[in-house]
Amino acid sequence: MEIYEKIRYYREHTDYSQHNVAKILGVSRNTLKKYWNGIEYPEI
């Protein structure tokens, strides 16, 4: 769940592109796309 929160933070508080955020967090762009708009939420 930590990655989800970081992705949402970058989405809401920075002007970084999805590609840059994926690089920073070390996740795939596919994973990032799932969580970027909050459509999908990781299972706990």
C-alpha positions as CSV (number, residue, x, y, z in Angstrom):
1,M,0.0,0.0,0.0
2,E,3.0,2.3,0.5
3,I,3.6,2.5,-3.3
4,Y,0.0,3.4,-3.9
5,E,0.2,6.3,-1.5
6,K,3.5,7.6,-3.0
7,I,2.0,7.4,-6.5
8,R,-1.1,9.4,-5.4
9,Y,1.2,11.9,-3.7
10,Y,3.3,12.5,-6.8
11,R,0.0,12.7,-8.9
12,E,-1.6,15.3,-6.7
13,H,1.4,17.4,-5.6
14,T,3.9,17.4,-8.4
15,D,4.0,18.0,-12.2
16,Y,6.0,14.8,-12.9
17,S,5.0,12.6,-15.7
18,Q,3.9,9.0,-15.2
19,H,7.2,7.9,-16.8
20,N,9.3,9.9,-14.3
21,V,7.3,8.8,-11.3
22,A,7.7,5.1,-12.4
23,K,11.5,5.6,-12.6
24,I,11.7,7.4,-9.2
25,L,9.7,4.7,-7.4
26,G,11.1,1.7,-9.3
27,V,7.8,0.3,-10.5
28,S,6.7,-0.6,-14.0
29,R,4.6,1.9,-15.9
30,N,1.8,-0.6,-16.1
31,T,1.6,-0.7,-12.3
32,L,1.8,3.0,-12.1
33,K,-1.1,3.5,-14.6
34,K,-3.3,1.3,-12.5
35,Y,-3.0,3.5,-9.4
36,W,-2.4,6.9,-11.1
37,N,-6.1,7.8,-11.3
38,G,-7.1,5.9,-8.2
39,I,-9.3,3.5,-10.3
40,E,-7.6,0.5,-8.8
41,Y,-6.7,0.1,-5.1
42,P,-4.1,-2.5,-3.9
43,E,-5.4,-5.3,-1.8
44,I,-4.1,-5.3,1.8
